[in-house]
């Protein structure tokens, strides 16, 4: 391209930019609306491109304070500290924490701390400090009742909403010396270690790719629609330029310059929106996921890609739109009856998308990894098919509608018959978003069985299971008694377990003795009758070799307690199984485990076992007392910080699958906000285009109510058709994806209906918000011409 051609292009592009910013209020209003629509999309693209850096920053700070993979010191020294996990659950919150006991003056500090809290003192995160000072955190404050002496700095938090604490204690040295609890206490000389990341399996990787593609496609559609704001006025202005001598190529270059100016304004506004969202990010806490402003730092190449792609897309969309328009000196041919749209090339997009994805059917987790680029291209083409087919469907539908019906209906139908493309562009984004959401919901529902497994736990028999890590029977009994008196607790069943062997030192598997009251033992076996002093024999488990257990029978002579050669504590206690001990059928406990060995009531249990026993406490709660579980957790933590109160659940879900699903919900919320804002801007632009027509109709006596209803119909008809088309494409895409993941194809119609309802709800809300501007545009001053 020589210098003369470059000069011509620069001149025409600059003239287009002058039209974008000139022309009085009409000109800059049109440009501002275009920039606002593009800016909203750019802001979301920048936020999305910053997600990897935000996740990496969160993971890095989490690893920096971790002691999980830190090498442990063998003996105490001036540079060592004892630590033990103290993670908590409080209502819907996860509250993580660490018990700390420095062993020397130069003990290393975790990130975010200037000094260690002393025994009975706490260092808490700002979010946890704020929570415990509210009425919602009253019960948590009763549990973490130490004196707050410091606030953890940003370097020690994964995010501004992180609920984390360090509690000082002097009991960890005793736990470290106790063989029963030593494995739960870590003596370290520093914090932070490289944590090995598990690679995502093929299905999870597929889910991640689909979440990004499905959420970003509506953004691209909105940006493409935004650069076409004011298209009718622009084409009339270009016709005037033809009248004064400009040729067709010149007016196209001028139109490209105008679109380029609007997209550059959108880039500026979008960057501003991004920095505003960045500063407001700490106030957003979704599913306990939050980020610091500095975390939202897009990779330079991604930011550069957005900066180049958006203007280039704006020019390309404008030139593509002008291909179907003949701009002559005396007008725009598009004002005449347009040629009927053809469907053959529109079907190529979904067919090509399906063609790319169908060959990968059946791979799943066992059939190999998916080609990321092939999957992305296939999904994009299928979703583009929605935007390509919707104008054709809308044109065919409104073309068959007659001229009967109320005035509002006739006005709406006639407007859609004249400019069906405008109505389709208005709802393309919603249709694409709904289609992608339906497909993702189907895939998540279909693959959830792969990442959700039955725990075997029975919440009907026990709400909470408390596993005590300390072996002090007196403390355990005190804990059970304390919990029994807690408000909302209906039943407490403590069970002690110890090992027994035919010899004082077990050389192989041992017999498990489970000691408890009759009501507690009834949870483990089918007892014909029971009184204190009875002993029951459980048949040998089929997995006894795997679990290292040994069968026993009535009359066996055993040694109980210290049978594994521990030199500390009392020796094993001789004990004989009563001769009349009956054999009973085992019963799965509330945890879902089937036990073997011996069931022993307290009066018949061997004495002098010392600390060589473990305890599990089953607690049943009153469902009408919602805070009972928090009081139980508090009682457990105060009595035994290392105890683990576990809420019994029938199923458990893979953490990474749950995180991806959470990411989908967060991203969908952002896209819905964009949908609403962009649709509102589009609606206002359409109303502004028709300001004089609406004012003229009112001036000639047309009532405002039919005009308002006609605007509602003009939105409702395309949205209804768009949602119907989105449902078909979404179900097709979901079916293909489920075939790829090698899971049975099934449709969750409730989820499909909810996605359709959300899309329709956004459209209705935007329509209602546009009514006040519509009423203002109907005033007589709308006939004013500059």
Secondary structure by P-SEA (a helix, b strand, c coil): ccaaaaaaaaaaaaaaaaaaacccaaaaaaaaaaaaaaaaaaaaaaaaaaaaaaaaaaaaaaaaaccccccccccccccbbbbbbbccccccbbbbbbbbbbccccccccccccccccccbbbbcaaaaaaaacccaaaaaaaaccccccccccccccccccccbbbbbcaaaaaaaccccccccccccccccbbbbbcccaaaaaaaaaaaaaaaaaaaaaaaaaaacaaaaaaaaaaaaaaacccaaaaaaaaaaaaaaaaaaaaaaaaaaaaaaaaacccccccccccccccccccaaaaaaaaaaaaaaaaaaaaaaaccccccccccccccccccccccccaaaaaaaaaaccccccccccccccaaaaaaaaaaaaaaaaaaaaaaaaaaaaaaccccccaaaaaaaaaaaacaaaaaaacaaaaaaaaaaaaaaaaaaaaccccccccccccccccbbbbbccccaaaaaaaaaaaaacccccbbbbbbbbccccccccccbbbbbbbbcaaaaaaccccccccccbbbbbcccccccccbbbbbcccccccccccccccccccbbbbbccccbbbbbbbbcccccccccbbbccccccccccccbbbbbbbbbcccccaaaaaaaaaaaaacccccccccccccccaaaaaaaaaaaaaaaaaaaaaaaaaaaaaaaaaaaaaaaaaaaaaacccaaaaaaaaaaaaaaaaaaaaaaaaaaaaaaaaaaaaaaccccccaaaaaaaaaaaaaaaaaaaaaaaaaaaaaaacccccccc
